[in-house]
Amino acid sequence: MQQSIEEQGLTVERYQQIMNAVQADNELMQKVQESMQPQQ
């Protein structure tokens, strides 16, 4: 997983910060989920 994170230009620490923010904020969670859906 670390390699996948780093291939995207993130550090593991930054990834964890992002995930913590997403888990703490329902509105942010919704935006992330919407951005991950395939475009039709």
C-alpha positions as CSV (number, residue, x, y, z in Angstrom):
1,M,0.0,0.0,0.0
2,Q,2.9,2.4,0.8
3,Q,4.2,2.0,-2.8
4,S,0.7,2.8,-4.2
5,I,0.4,5.9,-2.0
6,E,3.9,7.1,-3.0
7,E,3.3,6.5,-6.7
8,Q,0.5,9.1,-6.4
9,G,2.9,11.6,-5.1
10,L,1.8,11.4,-1.4
11,T,3.6,10.5,1.7
12,V,2.0,7.9,4.0
13,E,1.7,10.6,6.6
14,R,-0.1,12.9,4.3
15,Y,-2.4,10.1,3.2
16,Q,-3.3,9.4,6.8
17,Q,-4.0,13.1,7.4
18,I,-6.4,13.1,4.4
19,M,-8.1,9.9,5.5
20,N,-8.6,11.3,9.1
21,A,-10.1,14.5,7.7
22,V,-12.5,12.5,5.5
23,Q,-13.6,10.2,8.3
24,A,-14.3,13.2,10.5
25,D,-16.3,15.2,8.0
26,N,-19.4,13.7,6.4
27,E,-19.6,16.4,3.8
28,L,-16.0,15.8,2.7
29,M,-16.7,12.0,2.7
30,Q,-19.6,12.6,0.3
31,K,-17.5,14.7,-2.0
32,V,-14.7,12.0,-2.1
33,Q,-17.2,9.3,-2.8
34,E,-18.8,11.3,-5.6
35,S,-15.4,12.0,-7.2
36,M,-14.6,8.2,-7.1
37,Q,-17.6,7.2,-9.1
38,P,-17.1,6.5,-12.8
39,Q,-18.0,9.2,-15.1
40,Q,-21.0,8.4,-17.4
